[in-house]
Amino acid sequence: MPNILESLYHGSLFPNEDIVSKDPDYRPLNRQITDSLEAWRRRLSPDEFAELEALLDLYSQVQGMDMAAAFVSGFKTGTAMMIEVLVEG
């Protein structure tokens, strides 16, 4: 198994793809979302549902940006802590 730096260099490190919530409420909530979307699909015309999907896609993009920013912030904080430990050690 390659180390983290090699994986990063070769572009094979994708931490966001490895994230699966262990929260017990995750799967039931995901099921509720799926069921709700299916209900909306039946209730709306195809064009209206396409508009709803486009809105949800925009929301998903913003959520992805928030997650990326949180990851970067957490990584920087963790790195700063390591530097502080090593410098002041």
Backbone torsions as a table, in degrees:
resi	resn	phi	psi	omega
1	MET	NA	125.8	-179.8
2	PRO	-68.0	153.7	178.5
3	ASN	-75.4	172.1	-175.0
4	ILE	-61.0	-43.7	-178.7
5	LEU	-64.0	-40.2	176.9
6	GLU	-64.9	-42.7	178.2
7	SER	-61.3	-41.1	178.1
8	LEU	-64.2	-45.1	-179.4
9	TYR	-60.9	-43.5	-176.5
10	HIS	-82.9	0.4	177.5
11	GLY	72.1	26.8	-179.2
12	SER	-109.8	15.3	179.3
13	LEU	-105.4	113.5	-178.0
14	PHE	-131.1	75.2	-175.5
15	PRO	-60.3	-30.9	-178.8
16	ASN	-67.0	-22.6	179.0
17	GLU	-82.1	-14.1	-178.9
18	ASP	-94.9	-3.3	-175.4
19	ILE	-82.9	119.6	172.4
20	VAL	-134.2	121.5	-177.8
21	SER	-61.8	137.3	175.4
22	LYS	-99.6	2.8	178.4
23	ASP	-64.0	129.3	-178.0
24	PRO	-63.6	-19.0	179.4
25	ASP	-84.7	-9.3	-174.0
26	TYR	-60.9	-55.5	-176.1
27	ARG	-65.0	-44.0	176.8
28	PRO	-61.1	-38.7	178.3
29	LEU	-66.9	-40.4	178.1
30	ASN	-62.4	-39.2	178.0
31	ARG	-64.6	-40.3	177.9
32	GLN	-61.3	-42.0	178.9
33	ILE	-62.3	-46.4	179.7
34	THR	-61.4	-45.5	179.2
35	ASP	-63.3	-41.4	179.8
36	SER	-64.8	-42.7	178.3
37	LEU	-62.2	-39.7	178.5
38	GLU	-64.7	-38.7	177.2
39	ALA	-63.8	-42.3	177.9
40	TRP	-65.1	-37.6	178.5
41	ARG	-59.8	-41.1	-180.0
42	ARG	-71.8	-32.2	-174.3
43	ARG	-80.2	-34.6	-174.0
44	LEU	-97.2	159.7	172.5
45	SER	-71.0	162.0	178.7
46	PRO	-55.9	-39.2	179.3
47	ASP	-67.9	-42.0	178.8
48	GLU	-64.8	-40.5	179.3
49	PHE	-66.8	-35.7	176.6
50	ALA	-62.2	-38.3	176.4
51	GLU	-64.4	-43.0	177.8
52	LEU	-61.9	-43.8	178.4
53	GLU	-62.1	-38.8	178.4
54	ALA	-63.8	-40.8	177.2
55	LEU	-63.2	-44.7	179.4
56	LEU	-64.7	-34.3	176.0
57	ASP	-64.8	-40.6	176.9
58	LEU	-62.7	-43.1	178.6
59	TYR	-60.9	-42.1	179.7
60	SER	-63.3	-38.6	177.9
61	GLN	-63.4	-43.9	178.9
62	VAL	-65.1	-41.8	178.9
63	GLN	-61.8	-40.3	176.7
64	GLY	-62.3	-39.9	177.9
65	MET	-65.2	-41.1	177.2
66	ASP	-62.3	-42.9	179.7
67	MET	-64.6	-40.4	178.0
68	ALA	-63.5	-42.7	179.0
69	ALA	-64.8	-39.2	178.2
70	ALA	-65.8	-40.2	177.7
71	PHE	-61.9	-48.6	-179.7
72	VAL	-61.2	-44.3	179.4
73	SER	-61.6	-45.3	179.0
74	GLY	-64.3	-40.3	178.8
75	PHE	-64.4	-43.8	178.8
76	LYS	-63.4	-41.1	178.9
77	THR	-64.2	-44.9	178.6
78	GLY	-62.7	-41.0	178.6
79	THR	-66.4	-42.1	178.2
80	ALA	-61.8	-38.4	177.7
81	MET	-63.9	-42.8	179.7
82	MET	-63.7	-42.3	178.8
83	ILE	-61.6	-45.4	179.8
84	GLU	-60.7	-42.7	179.5
85	VAL	-63.1	-45.2	-177.2
86	LEU	-70.3	-37.3	-178.1
87	VAL	-75.0	-41.9	-175.9
88	GLU	-93.0	-6.8	-176.4
89	GLY	-45.2	NA	NA
